[in-house]
Amino acid sequence: MRYLITGAAGFLGSALANRLAAGGDVVVGVDDLSTGNEKALNPTVRFVRGDVNDRPKLWSLLQDVDCVYHLAAKVSVQESVLYPREYNNVNVGGTVTLMEAMRDVGVRRVVLTSSGTVYGNQPVQPVVENAVPNPRVPYAVSKLAAEYYVKSIGSLWGIETVCLRVFNAYGPGQHIPPVHTPVIPGFLRQAWENGTIVIHGDGNQTRDYVYVDDVVDAMVAAASAPDINNRTFNIGSGTETSVRELAKLAIEATGGRPEVVYNPRNEGGISRLCADISAAGEFLGYAPRVSLIDGLTRTLVHDIAPSKVINGV
C-alpha cells in the first residue's frame, strides 16, 4: 500500500508513519513543522515540508496513493479560543483543500483524525457515536466541521471516508509546548521533579486517556477494513478516569512527592467524557492493550527520565 499522511511529523502522525513504514508500506509524509518534528520520522518515510492548503503540492504528493491519513491540524483547545479564525483556516479549510486534491487525482479513501471533544458535555457516558455533538470550543467546532465536509464531499465525489474521533491520546513523543502543556506530560514532569501538580476544580471531572500505540492500531485498520465507508468511530480506552485519579497515577509512576493544588475550574470545561468503543471493536477489530499506568510509565521513561529504569521498564 502507498499512503500519504498529512501532519506526519506530529505526535500521532509520526507514530503512524513509522508503523506503516516498518510494515513495508510506502509512506509519504507532509507537515509544515509548526509543531511537528521531522526527526521523529523513520528515514524510510519520504518527508516533504508543506502546507495542507497548498493544493498544487498536494496534487504532486497524491499520485498513486491508495489512502490518505489526514492528521494535519491545529490542536490546542485553549489557543483555539484566542484564534478561532486561524483554527478554521487550517482545520476546516485545509480539509476541504485536501478533499479537492483527492478528487482531482482520484484517491479512493481518506481517514480523518477527529476528536472526542466534538461531544462536549453528554448526559450518558460512555458516549456513543450517534450522540448529538455539543462542541464547546472553536477547536471542537473545527473538527466537527471537518467531519461534515469529509463525509459530504466524499459522498458526492465517490471518495470513501472514515472519521476517527480520538479521545485524550498520550504517550512517548508528544509535543510539549511552552504554554498549555497537555495534562499527562505536565503531571508526569511535575511529579518527577517534585514540583506542583495543578488540578482545576475538584478533580472529579473525567476523561478517556488512550495510549498512542492503541490509536495507531485503529488507524492502520481503518485504511483497509471493509464496509466502513462514511462511518465514524470512537477511539479511546473505554475507561473513565478522573483528573484526581490521574494525578495519583502520575505520582505512583514516578515515585515523586509533588505538591497537589486545586484551582477554580475553567468555564466551559467538560464534566465527563468517556468513549464507547464497541463499534470500533466490531468493525476495526480495535481492542486497546496498554493500561493507563503502563502507558504513563512508558511515557516517563521515554520523555522525562530516559536515563532511569523505573518499575523494571
C-alpha positions as CSV (number, residue, x, y, z in Angstrom):
1,M,0.0,0.0,0.0
2,R,1.0,3.6,-0.6
3,Y,0.0,6.2,1.9
4,L,0.0,10.0,2.2
5,I,-0.1,11.3,5.8
6,T,-0.7,15.0,6.5
7,G,0.6,16.2,9.8
8,A,3.2,13.3,9.5
9,A,5.7,14.9,11.8
10,G,3.3,15.4,14.7
11,F,2.7,13.1,17.7
12,L,0.2,10.7,16.2
13,G,1.3,11.3,12.6
14,S,4.9,10.2,13.2
15,A,3.8,7.2,15.2
16,L,1.5,6.1,12.4
17,A,4.1,6.8,9.6
18,N,6.8,4.8,11.4
19,R,4.4,1.8,12.0
20,L,3.4,1.7,8.3
21,A,6.9,2.1,7.1
22,A,8.1,-0.7,9.4
23,G,5.5,-2.9,7.8
24,G,6.9,-2.4,4.4
25,D,4.3,0.2,3.1
26,V,5.3,3.2,1.0
27,V,4.7,6.3,3.2
28,V,4.9,9.9,2.1
29,G,4.5,12.5,4.9
30,V,3.8,16.2,4.6
31,D,3.9,18.7,7.5
32,D,4.5,22.4,7.9
33,L,6.6,21.7,11.0
34,S,4.8,24.4,13.0
35,T,4.7,21.9,15.9
36,G,6.0,18.7,14.3
37,N,9.5,17.2,14.4
38,E,10.9,15.7,11.2
39,K,13.5,13.8,13.3
40,A,10.7,11.7,14.8
41,L,10.2,10.0,11.4
42,N,11.8,6.8,10.3
43,P,14.3,7.5,7.4
44,T,12.3,5.3,5.1
45,V,9.4,7.8,5.3
46,R,9.6,10.2,2.4
47,F,9.1,13.6,4.1
48,V,8.0,16.8,2.4
49,R,7.7,20.1,4.2
50,G,4.5,21.8,3.1
51,D,1.1,23.3,4.0
52,V,-2.1,21.4,3.8
53,N,-3.7,24.3,2.0
54,D,-1.1,24.1,-0.8
55,R,-3.2,22.3,-3.4
56,P,-0.5,22.0,-6.2
57,K,1.8,20.4,-3.7
58,L,-0.9,18.0,-2.6
59,W,-1.6,17.1,-6.3
60,S,2.1,16.0,-6.7
61,L,2.1,14.0,-3.4
62,L,-1.2,12.2,-4.1
63,Q,0.0,10.5,-7.3
64,D,-0.5,6.7,-7.0
65,V,-1.6,7.0,-3.3
66,D,-4.1,4.3,-2.1
67,C,-5.2,6.0,1.1
68,V,-4.8,9.4,2.8
69,Y,-4.5,9.8,6.6
70,H,-5.5,13.4,7.4
71,L,-4.0,14.5,10.7
72,A,-2.8,18.0,9.9
73,A,-4.5,20.4,12.3
74,K,-4.0,22.9,15.0
75,V,-4.9,21.1,18.2
76,S,-4.7,23.4,21.2
77,V,-8.1,23.8,22.8
78,Q,-7.0,26.9,24.8
79,E,-5.3,28.5,21.8
80,S,-8.4,28.0,19.6
81,V,-10.4,30.2,22.0
82,L,-8.0,33.1,21.2
83,Y,-7.6,32.4,17.4
84,P,-10.7,30.8,16.1
85,R,-10.2,32.1,12.5
86,E,-6.8,30.5,12.3
87,Y,-8.2,27.2,13.5
88,N,-11.0,27.4,10.9
89,N,-8.5,28.2,8.1
90,V,-6.3,25.2,8.9
91,N,-8.6,22.6,10.3
92,V,-11.6,23.2,8.0
93,G,-10.0,25.0,5.0
94,G,-7.1,22.5,4.9
95,T,-9.5,19.6,4.9
96,V,-11.5,21.0,2.0
97,T,-8.3,21.7,0.1
98,L,-7.2,18.1,0.6
99,M,-10.5,16.6,-0.5
100,E,-10.5,18.7,-3.7
101,A,-7.0,17.5,-4.5
102,M,-8.0,13.9,-3.8
103,R,-10.9,14.3,-6.2
104,D,-8.7,15.7,-8.9
105,V,-6.1,12.9,-8.6
106,G,-8.6,10.0,-7.9
107,V,-7.6,8.8,-4.4
108,R,-10.2,6.3,-3.1
109,R,-10.1,6.6,0.7
110,V,-9.4,9.1,3.4
111,V,-9.1,8.5,7.2
112,L,-9.7,11.7,9.1
113,T,-8.5,12.1,12.6
114,S,-11.2,13.9,14.5
115,S,-11.6,14.4,18.3
116,G,-13.8,13.3,21.2
117,T,-14.1,17.0,22.1
118,V,-16.9,17.3,19.5
119,Y,-19.2,15.7,22.0
120,G,-18.9,18.3,24.7
121,N,-21.0,17.5,27.8
122,Q,-23.2,14.5,27.3
123,P,-25.8,13.1,29.7
124,V,-24.9,9.5,29.1
125,Q,-21.4,8.0,29.5
126,P,-19.7,6.2,27.8
127,V,-20.7,8.3,24.8
128,V,-21.7,6.5,21.6
129,E,-21.1,7.8,18.0
130,N,-24.8,8.7,17.4
131,A,-24.9,11.1,20.4
132,V,-25.7,14.7,19.3
133,P,-22.5,16.7,19.2
134,N,-22.1,19.6,21.6
135,P,-18.8,21.3,20.8
136,R,-17.9,23.9,23.4
137,V,-14.7,25.5,21.9
138,P,-13.6,26.5,18.5
139,Y,-11.2,23.6,18.2
140,A,-14.0,21.1,18.6
141,V,-16.2,23.1,16.2
142,S,-13.5,23.0,13.6
143,K,-13.0,19.2,13.9
144,L,-16.8,18.6,13.7
145,A,-17.0,20.8,10.6
146,A,-14.1,18.9,9.0
147,E,-16.0,15.7,9.6
148,Y,-19.1,17.1,7.9
149,Y,-17.1,18.3,4.9
150,V,-15.2,15.0,4.5
151,K,-18.5,13.0,4.6
152,S,-20.5,15.2,2.3
153,I,-17.7,15.7,-0.2
154,G,-16.8,12.0,-0.1
155,S,-20.4,11.0,-0.8
156,L,-20.7,13.5,-3.7
157,W,-17.4,12.6,-5.3
158,G,-17.1,8.9,-4.6
159,I,-14.4,9.0,-2.0
160,E,-14.5,6.5,0.8
161,T,-14.3,8.3,4.2
162,V,-13.7,7.2,7.7
163,C,-13.7,9.5,10.7
164,L,-11.9,8.5,13.9
165,R,-12.9,10.5,17.0
166,V,-9.7,10.2,19.1
167,F,-10.1,10.9,22.7
168,N,-7.2,12.0,25.0
169,A,-4.2,10.4,23.3
170,Y,-0.9,10.4,25.1
171,G,2.4,8.6,25.0
172,P,6.1,9.0,24.1
173,G,7.0,11.8,21.7
174,Q,4.0,14.0,22.5
175,H,4.8,17.7,21.7
176,I,5.1,19.8,24.9
177,P,4.6,23.5,24.1
178,P,5.9,26.2,26.5
179,V,2.3,27.1,27.4
180,H,-0.9,25.0,27.6
181,T,1.0,21.8,28.3
182,P,-1.0,18.6,27.8
183,V,-2.1,17.2,31.1
184,I,-0.3,13.9,31.1
185,P,3.3,15.1,30.3
186,G,2.6,18.1,32.6
187,F,1.6,15.9,35.5
188,L,4.5,13.5,35.0
189,R,7.1,16.2,34.8
190,Q,5.8,17.9,37.9
191,A,5.6,14.6,39.8
192,W,9.1,13.5,38.7
193,E,10.6,16.9,39.7
194,N,8.7,17.1,43.0
195,G,7.1,20.3,41.6
196,T,3.4,21.3,41.7
197,I,0.5,19.5,40.1
198,V,-2.3,21.9,39.5
199,I,-5.8,20.5,39.3
200,H,-8.6,22.7,38.1
201,G,-11.8,22.3,40.1
202,D,-12.3,19.4,42.5
203,G,-10.6,16.9,40.2
204,N,-13.7,14.8,39.7
205,Q,-14.0,15.7,36.0
206,T,-13.2,12.7,33.9
207,R,-11.5,11.9,30.6
208,D,-10.7,8.9,28.5
209,Y,-6.9,8.6,28.1
210,V,-5.7,6.3,25.3
211,Y,-2.2,5.3,24.5
212,V,-0.6,6.3,21.2
213,D,0.1,2.7,20.0
214,D,-3.6,1.8,20.6
215,V,-4.7,4.8,18.5
216,V,-2.3,3.7,15.7
217,D,-3.8,0.2,15.8
218,A,-7.2,1.7,14.9
219,M,-5.7,4.0,12.2
220,V,-4.0,1.1,10.5
221,A,-7.2,-0.9,10.5
222,A,-9.2,2.0,9.1
223,A,-7.3,2.1,5.9
224,S,-8.5,-1.3,4.7
225,A,-11.4,-2.5,6.8
226,P,-14.4,-3.4,4.7
227,D,-17.9,-1.9,5.0
228,I,-16.9,1.2,6.9
229,N,-17.4,3.9,4.2
230,N,-18.9,7.1,5.8
231,R,-18.6,5.7,9.3
232,T,-17.4,7.4,12.4
233,F,-15.7,5.6,15.3
234,N,-14.7,6.5,18.8
235,I,-11.1,5.7,19.6
236,G,-10.4,5.7,23.3
237,S,-9.6,3.3,26.1
238,G,-13.2,2.8,27.1
239,T,-12.2,3.7,30.7
240,E,-13.3,6.8,32.5
241,T,-10.5,8.4,34.7
242,S,-10.9,11.4,36.9
243,V,-8.2,14.1,36.9
244,R,-7.7,13.4,40.6
245,E,-7.0,9.7,39.9
246,L,-4.7,10.7,37.0
247,A,-2.6,12.8,39.4
248,K,-2.3,9.8,41.8
249,L,-1.2,7.5,39.0
250,A,1.4,10.0,37.8
251,I,2.8,10.1,41.4
252,E,2.7,6.4,41.5
253,A,4.6,6.0,38.2
254,T,7.3,8.5,39.2
255,G,7.6,7.8,42.9
256,G,7.7,11.5,43.4
257,R,6.3,13.8,46.1
258,P,4.8,16.8,44.3
259,E,2.5,19.3,45.9
260,V,-1.0,18.9,44.5
261,V,-3.1,22.1,44.5
262,Y,-6.6,22.9,43.4
263,N,-7.6,26.0,41.4
264,P,-11.1,27.1,40.3
265,R,-12.3,25.2,37.3
266,N,-12.2,26.8,33.9
267,E,-15.5,27.9,32.5
268,G,-16.8,25.9,29.6
269,G,-15.0,22.7,30.7
270,I,-16.4,19.2,30.1
271,S,-17.5,17.4,33.2
272,R,-17.3,13.8,32.0
273,L,-16.1,12.2,28.8
274,C,-15.5,8.5,28.0
275,A,-15.7,6.6,24.8
276,D,-18.0,3.7,23.9
277,I,-15.6,1.8,21.7
278,S,-17.8,-1.2,20.8
279,A,-18.3,-0.1,17.2
280,A,-14.5,0.2,16.7
281,G,-14.2,-3.2,18.1
282,E,-16.8,-4.7,15.8
283,F,-15.7,-3.0,12.5
284,L,-12.0,-2.4,13.1
285,G,-11.1,-5.2,15.4
286,Y,-10.0,-2.5,17.8
287,A,-9.0,-3.5,21.4
288,P,-6.8,-1.2,23.4
289,R,-3.9,-3.1,25.0
290,V,-2.0,-0.6,27.2
291,S,-3.3,0.3,30.6
292,L,-3.0,3.8,31.9
293,I,-0.3,3.1,34.5
294,D,1.8,1.2,31.9
295,G,1.4,4.0,29.4
296,L,2.4,6.6,32.0
297,T,5.5,4.6,32.9
298,R,6.5,4.2,29.2
299,T,6.0,7.9,28.6
300,L,8.0,8.8,31.7
301,V,10.9,6.6,30.7
302,H,11.0,7.9,27.1
303,D,10.4,11.6,27.5
304,I,11.1,12.7,31.0
305,A,13.5,10.3,32.7
306,P,15.3,8.5,29.8
307,S,18.4,7.6,31.8
308,K,16.4,5.9,34.6
309,V,14.9,2.5,34.9
310,I,11.5,2.8,36.5
311,N,9.5,-0.2,37.8
312,G,11.6,-2.5,35.7
313,V,10.7,-0.7,32.4
